[in-house]
Structure formats: structure tokens, C-alpha cells
């Protein structure tokens, strides 16, 4: 079997409707999972950043 025929057969393997739907669904599910995780983390990140800025602003400083 030549390399070209093997490549075409491998490509046609992905074009099966169920496999194509599963691939698209998996990619979409992964993107949505990451997006939801990022959106849910935003309030906590903002709180931590604000607390860090406040601690930094009010820390004791050494006089040179």
C-alpha cells in the first residue's frame, strides 16, 4: 500500500459522520469547559489581587 493511499484511508476514517460528530463535540466540550472554569475563577482572582494590592500598599517600609 502506498503512502498516499494510506493517508487517504486515514483521512476518510475521520469523515465518518459519527466520528466527525464526536470529534466536533469533544472539541466544543473542551473549549466550553475551559471557558466556564475561567469565568468561574474571575471573582476569586479579583479578590486575591485586591487583597495583595492592599497588603502591599499598607506594608511596613524600611527607611534607608
PDB file with one MODEL, atoms N, CA, C and O in Angstrom:
MODEL        1
ATOM      1  N   UNK A   1       0.865  -1.178   0.000  1.00  0.00           N
ATOM      2  CA  UNK A   1       0.000   0.000   0.000  1.00  0.00           C
ATOM      3  C   UNK A   1       0.906   1.234   0.000  1.00  0.00           C
ATOM      4  O   UNK A   1       1.839   1.341   0.796  1.00  0.00           O
ATOM      5  N   UNK A   2       0.616   2.136  -0.888  1.00  0.00           N
ATOM      6  CA  UNK A   2       1.464   3.327  -0.972  1.00  0.00           C
ATOM      7  C   UNK A   2       1.111   4.301   0.149  1.00  0.00           C
ATOM      8  O   UNK A   2       0.057   4.188   0.774  1.00  0.00           O
ATOM      9  N   UNK A   3       1.992   5.243   0.391  1.00  0.00           N
ATOM     10  CA  UNK A   3       1.790   6.224   1.457  1.00  0.00           C
ATOM     11  C   UNK A   3       0.570   7.099   1.167  1.00  0.00           C
ATOM     12  O   UNK A   3      -0.140   7.494   2.091  1.00  0.00           O
ATOM     13  N   UNK A   4       0.325   7.399  -0.092  1.00  0.00           N
ATOM     14  CA  UNK A   4      -0.813   8.252  -0.459  1.00  0.00           C
ATOM     15  C   UNK A   4      -2.130   7.557  -0.156  1.00  0.00           C
ATOM     16  O   UNK A   4      -3.056   8.169   0.377  1.00  0.00           O
ATOM     17  N   UNK A   5      -2.210   6.294  -0.493  1.00  0.00           N
ATOM     18  CA  UNK A   5      -3.451   5.543  -0.229  1.00  0.00           C
ATOM     19  C   UNK A   5      -3.678   5.430   1.273  1.00  0.00           C
ATOM     20  O   UNK A   5      -4.809   5.580   1.735  1.00  0.00           O
ATOM     21  N   UNK A   6      -2.628   5.169   2.040  1.00  0.00           N
ATOM     22  CA  UNK A   6      -2.768   5.063   3.492  1.00  0.00           C
ATOM     23  C   UNK A   6      -3.242   6.385   4.072  1.00  0.00           C
ATOM     24  O   UNK A   6      -4.075   6.390   4.978  1.00  0.00           O
ATOM     25  N   UNK A   7      -2.732   7.509   3.573  1.00  0.00           N
ATOM     26  CA  UNK A   7      -3.146   8.820   4.074  1.00  0.00           C
ATOM     27  C   UNK A   7      -4.613   9.076   3.761  1.00  0.00           C
ATOM     28  O   UNK A   7      -5.354   9.580   4.605  1.00  0.00           O
ATOM     29  N   UNK A   8      -5.030   8.730   2.553  1.00  0.00           N
ATOM     30  CA  UNK A   8      -6.428   8.934   2.156  1.00  0.00           C
ATOM     31  C   UNK A   8      -7.341   8.061   3.010  1.00  0.00           C
ATOM     32  O   UNK A   8      -8.398   8.520   3.446  1.00  0.00           O
ATOM     33  N   UNK A   9      -6.957   6.832   3.252  1.00  0.00           N
ATOM     34  CA  UNK A   9      -7.776   5.954   4.092  1.00  0.00           C
ATOM     35  C   UNK A   9      -7.850   6.498   5.517  1.00  0.00           C
ATOM     36  O   UNK A   9      -8.906   6.441   6.147  1.00  0.00           O
ATOM     37  N   UNK A  10      -6.745   7.023   6.023  1.00  0.00           N
ATOM     38  CA  UNK A  10      -6.748   7.614   7.356  1.00  0.00           C
ATOM     39  C   UNK A  10      -7.634   8.838   7.423  1.00  0.00           C
ATOM     40  O   UNK A  10      -8.324   9.054   8.419  1.00  0.00           O
ATOM     41  N   UNK A  11      -7.622   9.640   6.376  1.00  0.00           N
ATOM     42  CA  UNK A  11      -8.466  10.831   6.322  1.00  0.00           C
ATOM     43  C   UNK A  11      -9.939  10.447   6.211  1.00  0.00           C
ATOM     44  O   UNK A  11     -10.790  11.054   6.860  1.00  0.00           O
ATOM     45  N   UNK A  12     -10.239   9.446   5.397  1.00  0.00           N
ATOM     46  CA  UNK A  12     -11.625   9.010   5.240  1.00  0.00           C
ATOM     47  C   UNK A  12     -12.175   8.404   6.529  1.00  0.00           C
ATOM     48  O   UNK A  12     -13.378   8.452   6.785  1.00  0.00           O
ATOM     49  N   UNK A  13     -11.282   7.834   7.336  1.00  0.00           N
ATOM     50  CA  UNK A  13     -11.690   7.284   8.631  1.00  0.00           C
ATOM     51  C   UNK A  13     -12.324   8.375   9.495  1.00  0.00           C
ATOM     52  O   UNK A  13     -13.281   8.109  10.221  1.00  0.00           O
ATOM     53  N   UNK A  14     -11.793   9.605   9.421  1.00  0.00           N
ATOM     54  CA  UNK A  14     -12.323  10.717  10.222  1.00  0.00           C
ATOM     55  C   UNK A  14     -13.617  11.283   9.655  1.00  0.00           C
ATOM     56  O   UNK A  14     -14.368  11.941  10.375  1.00  0.00           O
ATOM     57  N   UNK A  15     -13.888  11.040   8.382  1.00  0.00           N
ATOM     58  CA  UNK A  15     -15.069  11.631   7.760  1.00  0.00           C
ATOM     59  C   UNK A  15     -16.354  10.866   8.045  1.00  0.00           C
ATOM     60  O   UNK A  15     -17.428  11.277   7.607  1.00  0.00           O
ATOM     61  N   UNK A  16     -16.259   9.776   8.760  1.00  0.00           N
ATOM     62  CA  UNK A  16     -17.467   9.041   9.134  1.00  0.00           C
ATOM     63  C   UNK A  16     -18.323   9.963  10.005  1.00  0.00           C
ATOM     64  O   UNK A  16     -17.796  10.582  10.929  1.00  0.00           O
ATOM     65  N   UNK A  17     -19.620  10.071   9.738  1.00  0.00           N
ATOM     66  CA  UNK A  17     -20.459  11.062  10.451  1.00  0.00           C
ATOM     67  C   UNK A  17     -20.411  10.952  11.971  1.00  0.00           C
ATOM     68  O   UNK A  17     -20.344  11.975  12.653  1.00  0.00           O
ATOM     69  N   UNK A  18     -20.442   9.752  12.511  1.00  0.00           N
ATOM     70  CA  UNK A  18     -20.417   9.610  13.977  1.00  0.00           C
ATOM     71  C   UNK A  18     -19.076  10.054  14.541  1.00  0.00           C
ATOM     72  O   UNK A  18     -19.024  10.722  15.573  1.00  0.00           O
ATOM     73  N   UNK A  19     -17.996   9.686  13.871  1.00  0.00           N
ATOM     74  CA  UNK A  19     -16.672  10.078  14.358  1.00  0.00           C
ATOM     75  C   UNK A  19     -16.479  11.583  14.241  1.00  0.00           C
ATOM     76  O   UNK A  19     -15.917  12.219  15.134  1.00  0.00           O
ATOM     77  N   UNK A  20     -16.950  12.147  13.132  1.00  0.00           N
ATOM     78  CA  UNK A  20     -16.831  13.588  12.940  1.00  0.00           C
ATOM     79  C   UNK A  20     -17.639  14.336  13.994  1.00  0.00           C
ATOM     80  O   UNK A  20     -17.169  15.332  14.543  1.00  0.00           O
ATOM     81  N   UNK A  21     -18.843  13.868  14.278  1.00  0.00           N
ATOM     82  CA  UNK A  21     -19.682  14.486  15.306  1.00  0.00           C
ATOM     83  C   UNK A  21     -19.038  14.358  16.685  1.00  0.00           C
ATOM     84  O   UNK A  21     -19.068  15.297  17.480  1.00  0.00           O
ATOM     85  N   UNK A  22     -18.461  13.202  16.961  1.00  0.00           N
ATOM     86  CA  UNK A  22     -17.788  13.005  18.249  1.00  0.00           C
ATOM     87  C   UNK A  22     -16.574  13.922  18.374  1.00  0.00           C
ATOM     88  O   UNK A  22     -16.318  14.474  19.444  1.00  0.00           O
ATOM     89  N   UNK A  23     -15.833  14.082  17.293  1.00  0.00           N
ATOM     90  CA  UNK A  23     -14.662  14.953  17.316  1.00  0.00           C
ATOM     91  C   UNK A  23     -15.066  16.408  17.544  1.00  0.00           C
ATOM     92  O   UNK A  23     -14.479  17.090  18.384  1.00  0.00           O
ATOM     93  N   UNK A  24     -16.050  16.878  16.811  1.00  0.00           N
ATOM     94  CA  UNK A  24     -16.518  18.259  16.972  1.00  0.00           C
ATOM     95  C   UNK A  24     -17.100  18.453  18.370  1.00  0.00           C
ATOM     96  O   UNK A  24     -16.840  19.469  19.014  1.00  0.00           O
ATOM     97  N   UNK A  25     -17.882  17.490  18.840  1.00  0.00           N
ATOM     98  CA  UNK A  25     -18.457  17.579  20.185  1.00  0.00           C
ATOM     99  C   UNK A  25     -17.392  17.597  21.267  1.00  0.00           C
ATOM    100  O   UNK A  25     -17.510  18.333  22.247  1.00  0.00           O
ATOM    101  N   UNK A  26     -16.361  16.797  21.097  1.00  0.00           N
ATOM    102  CA  UNK A  26     -15.268  16.773  22.071  1.00  0.00           C
ATOM    103  C   UNK A  26     -14.512  18.084  22.122  1.00  0.00           C
ATOM    104  O   UNK A  26     -14.183  18.580  23.199  1.00  0.00           O
ATOM    105  N   UNK A  27     -14.239  18.642  20.955  1.00  0.00           N
ATOM    106  CA  UNK A  27     -13.529  19.922  20.908  1.00  0.00           C
ATOM    107  C   UNK A  27     -14.393  21.024  21.514  1.00  0.00           C
ATOM    108  O   UNK A  27     -13.907  21.831  22.306  1.00  0.00           O
ATOM    109  N   UNK A  28     -15.666  21.058  21.145  1.00  0.00           N
ATOM    110  CA  UNK A  28     -16.577  22.063  21.693  1.00  0.00           C
ATOM    111  C   UNK A  28     -16.729  21.902  23.208  1.00  0.00           C
ATOM    112  O   UNK A  28     -16.730  22.891  23.942  1.00  0.00           O
ATOM    113  N   UNK A  29     -16.855  20.674  23.669  1.00  0.00           N
ATOM    114  CA  UNK A  29     -16.956  20.428  25.105  1.00  0.00           C
ATOM    115  C   UNK A  29     -15.714  20.873  25.857  1.00  0.00           C
ATOM    116  O   UNK A  29     -15.814  21.446  26.941  1.00  0.00           O
ATOM    117  N   UNK A  30     -14.543  20.612  25.287  1.00  0.00           N
ATOM    118  CA  UNK A  30     -13.294  21.042  25.929  1.00  0.00           C
ATOM    119  C   UNK A  30     -13.183  22.553  26.010  1.00  0.00           C
ATOM    120  O   UNK A  30     -12.780  23.099  27.037  1.00  0.00           O
ATOM    121  N   UNK A  31     -13.541  23.226  24.925  1.00  0.00           N
ATOM    122  CA  UNK A  31     -13.485  24.688  24.923  1.00  0.00           C
ATOM    123  C   UNK A  31     -14.472  25.264  25.933  1.00  0.00           C
ATOM    124  O   UNK A  31     -14.133  26.191  26.668  1.00  0.00           O
ATOM    125  N   UNK A  32     -15.681  24.728  25.976  1.00  0.00           N
ATOM    126  CA  UNK A  32     -16.676  25.219  26.939  1.00  0.00           C
ATOM    127  C   UNK A  32     -16.238  24.967  28.377  1.00  0.00           C
ATOM    128  O   UNK A  32     -16.464  25.807  29.248  1.00  0.00           O
ATOM    129  N   UNK A  33     -15.615  23.821  28.633  1.00  0.00           N
ATOM    130  CA  UNK A  33     -15.144  23.508  29.977  1.00  0.00           C
ATOM    131  C   UNK A  33     -14.098  24.530  30.427  1.00  0.00           C
ATOM    132  O   UNK A  33     -14.170  25.051  31.540  1.00  0.00           O
ATOM    133  N   UNK A  34     -13.138  24.809  29.566  1.00  0.00           N
ATOM    134  CA  UNK A  34     -12.093  25.778  29.914  1.00  0.00           C
ATOM    135  C   UNK A  34     -12.695  27.160  30.094  1.00  0.00           C
ATOM    136  O   UNK A  34     -12.307  27.882  31.012  1.00  0.00           O
ATOM    137  N   UNK A  35     -13.638  27.546  29.236  1.00  0.00           N
ATOM    138  CA  UNK A  35     -14.248  28.866  29.331  1.00  0.00           C
ATOM    139  C   UNK A  35     -15.031  29.004  30.641  1.00  0.00           C
ATOM    140  O   UNK A  35     -14.903  30.014  31.332  1.00  0.00           O
ATOM    141  N   UNK A  36     -15.836  28.000  30.985  1.00  0.00           N
ATOM    142  CA  UNK A  36     -16.591  28.059  32.240  1.00  0.00           C
ATOM    143  C   UNK A  36     -15.666  28.094  33.441  1.00  0.00           C
ATOM    144  O   UNK A  36     -15.923  28.825  34.397  1.00  0.00           O
ATOM    145  N   UNK A  37     -14.591  27.315  33.411  1.00  0.00           N
ATOM    146  CA  UNK A  37     -13.640  27.318  34.527  1.00  0.00           C
ATOM    147  C   UNK A  37     -13.006  28.701  34.682  1.00  0.00           C
ATOM    148  O   UNK A  37     -12.822  29.176  35.803  1.00  0.00           O
ATOM    149  N   UNK A  38     -12.673  29.344  33.569  1.00  0.00           N
ATOM    150  CA  UNK A  38     -12.069  30.674  33.632  1.00  0.00           C
ATOM    151  C   UNK A  38     -13.072  31.702  34.149  1.00  0.00           C
ATOM    152  O   UNK A  38     -12.722  32.556  34.963  1.00  0.00           O
ATOM    153  N   UNK A  39     -14.303  31.624  33.684  1.00  0.00           N
ATOM    154  CA  UNK A  39     -15.320  32.589  34.110  1.00  0.00           C
ATOM    155  C   UNK A  39     -15.629  32.427  35.596  1.00  0.00           C
ATOM    156  O   UNK A  39     -15.817  33.413  36.309  1.00  0.00           O
ATOM    157  N   UNK A  40     -15.679  31.179  36.058  1.00  0.00           N
ATOM    158  CA  UNK A  40     -15.972  30.951  37.477  1.00  0.00           C
ATOM    159  C   UNK A  40     -14.831  31.412  38.368  1.00  0.00           C
ATOM    160  O   UNK A  40     -15.065  31.764  39.525  1.00  0.00           O
ATOM    161  N   UNK A  41     -13.610  31.421  37.867  1.00  0.00           N
ATOM    162  CA  UNK A  41     -12.451  31.789  38.685  1.00  0.00           C
ATOM    163  C   UNK A  41     -12.274  33.296  38.795  1.00  0.00           C
ATOM    164  O   UNK A  41     -11.542  33.758  39.670  1.00  0.00           O
ATOM    165  N   UNK A  42     -12.916  34.069  37.943  1.00  0.00           N
ATOM    166  CA  UNK A  42     -12.681  35.514  37.894  1.00  0.00           C
ATOM    167  C   UNK A  42     -12.922  36.210  39.239  1.00  0.00           C
ATOM    168  O   UNK A  42     -12.056  36.974  39.666  1.00  0.00           O
ATOM    169  N   UNK A  43     -14.050  35.990  39.931  1.00  0.00           N
ATOM    170  CA  UNK A  43     -14.251  36.711  41.207  1.00  0.00           C
ATOM    171  C   UNK A  43     -13.154  36.421  42.232  1.00  0.00           C
ATOM    172  O   UNK A  43     -12.700  37.333  42.924  1.00  0.00           O
ATOM    173  N   UNK A  44     -12.730  35.177  42.334  1.00  0.00           N
ATOM    174  CA  UNK A  44     -11.666  34.835  43.280  1.00  0.00           C
ATOM    175  C   UNK A  44     -10.348  35.486  42.924  1.00  0.00           C
ATOM    176  O   UNK A  44      -9.612  35.938  43.801  1.00  0.00           O
ATOM    177  N   UNK A  45     -10.052  35.533  41.642  1.00  0.00           N
ATOM    178  CA  UNK A  45      -8.809  36.154  41.190  1.00  0.00           C
ATOM    179  C   UNK A  45      -8.836  37.644  41.510  1.00  0.00           C
ATOM    180  O   UNK A  45      -7.842  38.197  41.981  1.00  0.00           O
ATOM    181  N   UNK A  46      -9.962  38.290  41.259  1.00  0.00           N
ATOM    182  CA  UNK A  46     -10.075  39.718  41.550  1.00  0.00           C
ATOM    183  C   UNK A  46      -9.919  39.985  43.048  1.00  0.00           C
ATOM    184  O   UNK A  46      -9.269  40.953  43.442  1.00  0.00           O
ATOM    185  N   UNK A  47     -10.518  39.123  43.885  1.00  0.00           N
ATOM    186  CA  UNK A  47     -10.379  39.286  45.347  1.00  0.00           C
ATOM    187  C   UNK A  47      -8.936  39.131  45.775  1.00  0.00           C
ATOM    188  O   UNK A  47      -8.437  39.925  46.572  1.00  0.00           O
ATOM    189  N   UNK A  48      -8.248  38.103  45.251  1.00  0.00           N
ATOM    190  CA  UNK A  48      -6.853  37.884  45.631  1.00  0.00           C
ATOM    191  C   UNK A  48      -5.968  39.041  45.192  1.00  0.00           C
ATOM    192  O   UNK A  48      -5.078  39.459  45.933  1.00  0.00           O
ATOM    193  N   UNK A  49      -6.205  39.558  44.000  1.00  0.00           N
ATOM    194  CA  UNK A  49      -5.405  40.691  43.523  1.00  0.00           C
ATOM    195  C   UNK A  49      -5.648  41.928  44.376  1.00  0.00           C
ATOM    196  O   UNK A  49      -4.706  42.647  44.711  1.00  0.00           O
ATOM    197  N   UNK A  50      -6.907  42.181  44.729  1.00  0.00           N
ATOM    198  CA  UNK A  50      -7.214  43.348  45.556  1.00  0.00           C
ATOM    199  C   UNK A  50      -6.576  43.207  46.939  1.00  0.00           C
ATOM    200  O   UNK A  50      -6.045  44.178  47.479  1.00  0.00           O
ATOM    201  N   UNK A  51      -6.626  42.001  47.516  1.00  0.00           N
ATOM    202  CA  UNK A  51      -6.011  41.776  48.827  1.00  0.00           C
ATOM    203  C   UNK A  51      -4.495  41.962  48.745  1.00  0.00           C
ATOM    204  O   UNK A  51      -3.889  42.540  49.647  1.00  0.00           O
ATOM    205  N   UNK A  52      -3.890  41.477  47.674  1.00  0.00           N
ATOM    206  CA  UNK A  52      -2.446  41.637  47.510  1.00  0.00           C
ATOM    207  C   UNK A  52      -2.078  43.114  47.386  1.00  0.00           C
ATOM    208  O   UNK A  52      -1.115  43.564  48.006  1.00  0.00           O
ATOM    209  N   UNK A  53      -2.829  43.864  46.597  1.00  0.00           N
ATOM    210  CA  UNK A  53      -2.539  45.297  46.443  1.00  0.00           C
ATOM    211  C   UNK A  53      -2.693  46.035  47.773  1.00  0.00           C
ATOM    212  O   UNK A  53      -1.902  46.923  48.092  1.00  0.00           O
ATOM    213  N   UNK A  54      -3.709  45.664  48.543  1.00  0.00           N
ATOM    214  CA  UNK A  54      -3.927  46.316  49.846  1.00  0.00           C
ATOM    215  C   UNK A  54      -2.788  45.986  50.802  1.00  0.00           C
ATOM    216  O   UNK A  54      -2.291  46.874  51.494  1.00  0.00           O
ATOM    217  N   UNK A  55      -2.362  44.711  50.856  1.00  0.00           N
ATOM    218  CA  UNK A  55      -1.234  44.336  51.718  1.00  0.00           C
ATOM    219  C   UNK A  55       0.027  45.062  51.295  1.00  0.00           C
ATOM    220  O   UNK A  55       0.797  45.523  52.138  1.00  0.00           O
ATOM    221  N   UNK A  56       0.237  45.164  50.016  1.00  0.00           N
ATOM    222  CA  UNK A  56       1.443  45.828  49.523  1.00  0.00           C
ATOM    223  C   UNK A  56       1.417  47.320  49.835  1.00  0.00           C
ATOM    224  O   UNK A  56       2.445  47.911  50.164  1.00  0.00           O
ATOM    225  N   UNK A  57       0.251  47.915  49.730  1.00  0.00           N
ATOM    226  CA  UNK A  57       0.126  49.352  49.987  1.00  0.00           C
ATOM    227  C   UNK A  57       0.336  49.676  51.470  1.00  0.00           C
ATOM    228  O   UNK A  57       0.875  50.732  51.800  1.00  0.00           O
ATOM    229  N   UNK A  58      -0.082  48.783  52.359  1.00  0.00           N
ATOM    230  CA  UNK A  58      -0.041  49.066  53.790  1.00  0.00           C
ATOM    231  C   UNK A  58       1.140  48.410  54.521  1.00  0.00           C
ATOM    232  O   UNK A  58       1.203  48.452  55.750  1.00  0.00           O
ATOM    233  N   UNK A  59       2.064  47.812  53.784  1.00  0.00           N
ATOM    234  CA  UNK A  59       3.180  47.123  54.460  1.00  0.00           C
ATOM    235  C   UNK A  59       4.141  48.139  55.080  1.00  0.00           C
ATOM    236  O   UNK A  59       4.215  49.301  54.679  1.00  0.00           O
ATOM    237  N   UNK A  60       4.863  47.644  56.066  1.00  0.00           N
ATOM    238  CA  UNK A  60       5.873  48.499  56.697  1.00  0.00           C
ATOM    239  C   UNK A  60       7.057  48.601  55.775  1.00  0.00           C
ATOM    240  O   UNK A  60       7.480  47.624  55.157  1.00  0.00           O
ATOM    241  N   UNK A  61       7.578  49.793  55.696  1.00  0.00           N
ATOM    242  CA  UNK A  61       8.729  50.016  54.812  1.00  0.00           C
ATOM    243  C   UNK A  61       9.930  50.416  55.657  1.00  0.00           C
ATOM    244  O   UNK A  61       9.813  51.141  56.644  1.00  0.00           O
ATOM    245  N   UNK A  62      11.063  49.929  55.242  1.00  0.00           N
ATOM    246  CA  UNK A  62      12.296  50.291  55.935  1.00  0.00           C
ATOM    247  C   UNK A  62      12.768  51.640  55.439  1.00  0.00           C
ATOM    248  O   UNK A  62      12.689  51.951  54.250  1.00  0.00           O
ATOM    249  N   UNK A  63      13.256  52.423  56.361  1.00  0.00           N
ATOM    250  CA  UNK A  63      13.811  53.732  55.992  1.00  0.00           C
ATOM    251  C   UNK A  63      15.246  53.548  55.559  1.00  0.00           C
ATOM    252  O   UNK A  63      15.998  52.854  56.244  1.00  0.00           O
ATOM    253  N   UNK A  64      15.658  54.135  54.458  1.00  0.00           N
ATOM    254  CA  UNK A  64      17.063  53.972  54.014  1.00  0.00           C
ATOM    255  C   UNK A  64      18.034  54.758  54.870  1.00  0.00           C
ATOM    256  O   UNK A  64      19.240  54.723  54.625  1.00  0.00           O
TER     257      UNK A  64
ENDMDL
END
